[in-house]
Amino acid sequence: MKRFNMINKIFICSLILIQTVLLISCTKGRSGKVLENDKEIHIRVWETKNGIDNFIKQAGKIYSEKNPNIKIDYIHVPLNDIIPMLEKDGPAGLGADIIASPHDNLGTLVSKKLVLPTENPQDVSRKVLGACSKALTYNGKMYGYPACAETYALFYNKKLISESEVPKTWNDLILWVQDFNRTHKNQLGFVMDVTNGYYSILFTTGDGNRLFGENGTDSNNPCMNTPAAVRGLKLFQSLRSQLNLEGIELGSSACDGMFSSGNAAMHITGLWNISTFTNAGIDFGVSPLPALPGESKPASSFSGTRGMFVTSYSKHPKEAAEFADFLLTPEMQKLRFELTGVLPAINIGVESRYMTGFLQQLDVAFPMPSIPAMSKFWSEFGGTLWQIWNGADVESELNSLNSKIRG
């Protein structure tokens, strides 16, 4: 009996030890907690995947070779989870030193006191593109370090549509796609992530209409139920039947997959997919977005600046800021472009046959607003788009949206 009790005790102790090890491992994987010592400083960077992970790892290795006492710990965190995770883990000492975030989250990050101002704002502003500097300035103060510039454009598969056929207007796109769909039963002429507000905002931009006003700062006037917005989203709604998109999964992954497999002639997406489509063997080109009815210029898109922000919970804010600044060097910006295809945040030349289309689109793009009301926009607009796409009254839906995201 004593031997049996001893075995039980050993078994229970072993079980507790295993559970403890598993718990610690899970915590490290989620929060990136690391053991520090007197000889090493660990800078924890929360970022996403799809090439950006390789960039942070390679940049971190190069930086550590120059600064042997600094170790860069890349931790994968989905972009939408970064802010809520930082709010939860930061006070417990488990947060990141640096987080990645689109600039439209800046108002939320600052109002919640989650990030620190830029260590050397004048220096950084001189180095980066003016649009990137402006995007990371909130209430007259700069936060973070611009990592890249972003927008999206019209990708087209050259095997399915020639460059001369690429539509310049949405009306032309509808006519071309209808003809294509009639003769290609297992392929589609056009796809896009229709209920993603990042892309579908383009339909609201006729007549110079802009979310939260011309400067993107008027939270009391979202401008989402103006005549231009109503007109544009009626066009958006008509695409479902006119382009034979009923009952088709049109999320980003599905659309990317259709284009990668050669089953879609055109697709609206961004530079981040260049390597994906290239690796899939697709011969493609990039063109500005088609113009909205009554317009002569390409439809306006959101432009964004992805920032690397030093968090207010960092135990090593000076070292974190120095690494974030290092990511702005020409060497690192070129490396990021090579690995991810995104537009550099500094004025350097990069070799890409796709750059012309994106630069033409950037000419008509406008920065995503960064006021705190943007969080309400993101949480509400997707649902509104879903309702409209599935036949709801456009004007009623937009009136409701405008009220929900105001102020």
Salt bridges, closest charged atoms under 4 A:
GLU36 OE1 - HIS316 NE2 3.07
GLU40 OE1 - HIS42 NE2 3.14
GLU47 OE1 - ARG306 NH2 2.91
GLU47 OE2 - ARG336 NH2 3.86
ASP73 OD2 - HIS42 ND1 2.64
GLU87 OE2 - LYS112 NZ 3.17
ASP89 OD2 - ARG30 NH1 2.96
ASP97 OD2 - ARG44 NE 3.10
ASP123 OD1 - ARG126 NH2 2.99
GLU150 OE2 - ARG306 NH1 3.95
ASP179 OD1 - ARG182 NH2 3.60
ASP207 OD2 - ARG231 NH2 2.72
ASP256 OD1 - HIS267 NE2 2.84
ASP283 OD1 - ARG353 NH1 3.80
GLU322 OE2 - LYS318 NZ 2.64
ASP325 OD1 - LYS127 NZ 2.81
GLU380 OE1 - LYS404 NZ 3.86
